[in-house]
Amino acid sequence: MRGVDRKVLRGRRFRQMFRGVHVSVDTELTLTHWVRAALLLLPGDAVVSHLTAARIRGFDAWGRDQLEFSTNTAAVTELPGVILHRRRGKLTAYDVDGILATGPDRTFVDCATVLGLVQLVQLAEHLLHLGVTTHETLAQYCHDRHIDGVRRARRAMTFVMDGVESPMETLVRLLLVFARLPCPSPNQWIVNGEGRQVARVDLLYDQYKVIVEYDGWQHERDGRQRQRDRERREILESLGYRLIVVTNEDLRTPKSIPWRVYNVLRERGYRGPRPTTSVIWDRWFTKM
């Protein structure tokens, strides 16, 4: 920090982020602070990449705290918690709220080197929801490139859908699909007999009038919100729909969820196969 004596920096008013980079102790450090601090010490062409590029776009890569950057130089870094990737091809930087990062399509493929299939689909659908790329553009990028991670990225794209609004919606849908149940349609409007839209639902089995919704706020609603939830549910039930709500608590025992959905679908005339899970399914969904 220019104009500040080193003795002052070592005092109680400041904290060290990296060697030579300090901030006020009153600063509530965010990912952006850490990224900007690291960039002060990295090569001038360095851009945010891989999982960090996904995180600054709002994707929560669970359990991934290291900061990742890419450069065309031969530089290395000994900054704690920072990984610097060397790139042969010329880097194209995109501005993300004032921070230079790899583009959304390259970020998706880079993340395929470390993320599992479920998180990859979540990331792709998150990027589509942000509007920073399109399904066609992302698929074409994966088709045209021959770089690390692209094969896994191509596989993930076969499960990617448009119109998904949250990673948890993606998770619940894949939890059902990978258990061999039919694929529900995301974020559909329910209309009444007069053709008026009355509710927008997360996942819909239209043929069977079955709705599946993820609810991550069940313990934080006030009285008014609970009243609106009850009224909404009564409207849907009056139109003949069955609503299945999946909560965070349900995700502790994920195998119960496809069976709940299957049993309701059966009541509504579904005659397809029973849910089937595998060792891979367990790996994807039992340690969330």
N, C-alpha and C positions, 0 to 999 in steps of 0.2 A: 504494500500500500504506500503510495507516494506521499511524502510530506509527513510521515509518522515515524518517529524514532523507534528503533528496534527494541529498546527497553520498554517503551510504551506498549508495543505489540506483544511483548512477553508478559504484560501485566494482566490484571483481572478484567479489563474492558474488552479484550479481544480473545478470540480462539483461533487456533491454527487448523485449516482444512487440509492443505498440503504444505510442504516446505516452501515458504515464501509467499503463501497465500493465506491471509487472515480475514476474519470478519468480526463484527461486533458480537459480543456475547448475547445481545438482545435479539439477534437475527434468528428467526425460526427457519432452520435449514430445510430446503426442499430439494427435490431432484434437480430442478433448474439451477439452484445455487451450486450444487456439486458439479454439474456439467460445465457451467461457466467457469468455475474455479479450475477444473482440469484443463479446459481449453487454453487457459492462460499459460500453461506449461508444456503443451503439446505442440507439434509442428504446425506451422501456419496453415497448411492445407487440410488439417485434421477435421473430420466431420463425425458427428454422432452416428453410430451404426448398430446393427444387430438388435439385441433386446432393448438396449437403451433408446434406440430410435423408435421402437414400438412403444416404450414407456412414455416418452415425451409426447406421443400422440394419444395418450390416455389409456393404453392397454396395460393392464396389470399382469405382468409376467411374474406369477407367484414364486416367491423364494429366490428371485434373481436380483441381487443387490449390486453386483459389479457393474462398473461403467465401461461401456465399449465404444471405441472410436476406430476410424479407418483413415489411413494415410497412403499416399503414393511414394513417400520417402522411405529410406531404409532405417528410420529412427526406431529406437526401442524406448520403453518407459519402465521406470521402477516406481511409479506412483502407486501407493497401496490401493488395492481395489479397482485398478484401472487396467483394461486390456486394450492394446493398440494393434489392430490388424493391418498388415501390409497388403496393398492392392496393386496388381499389375495393370489392370485397366484403369483408364482415367476416371476419377471420381466425379460424379455429378451431384452437386449439393442442392438441397431444397431447404427453403426457409420455413422453419416451424416455430412460430412465435419468437422470431429473432435468433433462433439457434439453427445452425446449418447441420443438416442431417441427410442421410441417404434417402432416396425416394421411397414411396410406400411399397412399390413392387419389388425393388431390390431388398428392402427391409424384410418383406415377407419371406423371400427365398433365403436370406441370411439366417433368419430365425428358424428356418426348417432344419438347420444343422444341429439345433439343440432342443427344440420343442417337440413334444409328442403330437400325434395326429389330432387329438381333440383340441389342444391349445392352438394348433395351427389353423384349424377351421375357425375357432373363435377369433383369432387375429385377423384372418381374411375378412370375416363378416364385420368385424369392428371397423376395418379400413373402408369397406364398402359403405357402412352406415355413416362414417364421417364425410363421405363424398370425395375423398382424396384420390380414389381410383374407381374403376368400374369392373364388373365381373369379367367382361370381355377383355379389357386391357390387362387385368391381372392374369387371366388364363393364357393370353397370347404371350405375355412376358415369360411365363413359365415354360411355354412351348418352345420359344425361340432361344432361350438361354441354355448354356451347358456349363453351369457353375456349381459349386458345392451347395448341396441342399435342394437342388431343383427337382430331383426325382421325388423326394418326399413332399415337396410343395405341389407337384402335379397330382399326386395321389390325394392330398388334402382338398384340392380344388374340385374333385369329383363329388364332394359332400357340401360344398359351399352353396348357400342360397342367398338371394337378394331379400331385402326387406326385414332383416333381423336387426333388432335395436339394442341388444345387450349380450355380452358374453354368457350370462347365465341362461338366457333363452336358448343360445346355441348349445350349451351343456345339456340342458334338459332334453332338447330335441335329439341330440346324438345319443344320449343315454337310452332313449326309446328305440331309435333306428338301429343302433348297434346291438340291441337285444332282439332284433329281427321283427319289430313291430312296424306297421306302416308309417310313412313319414307324414307328420302333420304339417299344415301350411302356417307359416309365421305371420303374426300381426294382421289378422283379418278383421274386418268390420262385420258385426252382426246387425241385421236390419229387421225391423218388425213387420207386421202385416201391411203397414201403410208405406213400406219402403223407406222408412226413416232409420238412419244409423243410430243404434242405441248403446253399443259398446264395442270397443276394440280389444281383441283378445290375443294373448301371446301365441298360442298354438291351437289349431283347430282341425279336428277331423269332421269335415263338413258333412260327409255322407252319413255319419252316425250321430251328428249333433253332440259331439263330445269336445270339451274345451280343457286344455291343460295350461295352467299358468304357474309361473314361478313367483313366489312372494317372499322377498328378503326382508320385509319391514314389519313382520307380523307382531313384533313386540314393541313397536315404536309408534303405533297409530294413536291419535287422540280420538276422543269420542265422536267428533264430526266425521273423521275419516272412516271409522268403523261403521258409522251409520250409512255413509255413501257406499261402502263395500257391500253392506247387507242389501241395500236397495238395488244395487247393480246385480247382485246374485239373484235376487227375487225376479227381476226383469228377465234375466237369462233363463231361469227355470220356467217362467211363465210361457216362454217361447219354445220350450221343449228341450233345452240344452242341459247337459250334465257338466258340472264344473269340478275339475280335479285340481287342487292347489298343492304345489310342491314347495316346501319350506326348507330353510337351512337345516332344520332338525331332520327332515326326511333324507337329506343328502348324507346323513351319517350312516344310513342303511339303504344304500342306493338300489339294491336288488328288489326292494319292495315296490319301487316306483313303477317299473314296467308291468309288474303284476297288477297293481292297482288300475293302471290304464287298460290293460288287457281285459280285466274282469268287467269293467264298465263297457268297453267296446263289445264284448261278448253279449252283454245284456241288450245292446243296441243292434245286434245282428251280424257282428263280425264273426267270420268263420275261418280266419287265417290261423297260422301256427302260433303256438304258445311262445312266450318269451324264452329266449335262449341266451345264456351268457357263457363266457369263456374265460380262460386265464387272462387273455389280453384285455377283455372287458373289465375284469377285476382290477387289472393294473391301471386302467384309465380312470375308473370311477370309484374305487373303494378307498383311495388315499387322497381324497380331495380336501 
